[in-house]
Amino acid sequence: MLTAINLTSPTCCSISLFSSPSSKSPSPPRARVSALCRSSLSVADMDSGAGPSLFPLHRCKTLHLVDNLRKHVHACGLAKRVELVITSPLLRTMQTAVGVFGGEGYKDRMDVLPLMVANAGECNRSAISSLDSPPFLAVELCREHLGVHPCDKRRSISDYQFLFPAIDFSLAKSDEDILWKANVRETKEEVAARGLKFMNWLWTRKEKEIAIVTHSGFLFHTLNAFGNDCHPLVKTEICKHFANCELRSMIIVDRSMAGSDSSTTNYPGKIPPGLDLPSDIADGKLENEAPNSGLT
């Protein structure tokens, strides 16, 4: 069973913080002051995950894990925002990936390669164009639970390259499937470890909004490692089993400086020069720097 998930959290929002130009006595931005006044949470609550958290925008990525949702992702505008489609290199996931995020019907003699040839894997579907589509990348790390079950074994990359000409298979380390073993099934812990490795690998990508077409078993074991610092209901929202074609929204955050991207929206300030000091510090500094009005 494939699962549809859209990883942008309904409990998250993107905000821009500004420090207004200083007057004689600088003060914190009003929005920040009023937000702090309204909050009944302590600093300890916020640090423990009980309250809202702030992270630099350039250390966040939006992930969309999707299946059989072409009409929905186009209607909600998601298809236009996605910068990269990552797919598990199994036939069913690649068929889903190109069906959701691919272009319209492919016509012979077009200037671009098709994402999928007609009737690929006997799917009885027309060819799908790569025109006006994001790039597609096949990644072994997000495959389904490996071993024993023949349905989780992939074909050779050379076969797939014929069926899916516009998908990038360059990350595959071998033509044949050397990861799947007929008599050895991955443990749940091994699937989860592979999933975390995949999440960490995502930080090597420059794209900020990525669609990932993968499998319910892989997602369940991977996402169970997350949410331990959240409210129990949020943990449940992240980790519960998925219904077929279910859609959920989340973000991933780079807490450990694994990524190297710099911000594209931050501005260094210094207009006028110097730090924008809190008002109590600034007032004290002004008093200390005031000229002595007494007679000498």
PyMOL commands that set and color helices and strands:
alter all, ss='L'
color gray80, all
select helices_A, chain A and resi 30-38+43-47+57-59+70-75+78-81+91-101+120-122+140-142+150-152+157-163+188-202+216-223+232-239+279-289
alter helices_A, ss='H'
color red, helices_A
select strands_A, chain A and resi 5-7+60-65+84-87+114-116+128-129+136-138+167-168+209-213+251-253
alter strands_A, ss='S'
color yellow, strands_A
deselect
rebuild
show_as cartoon
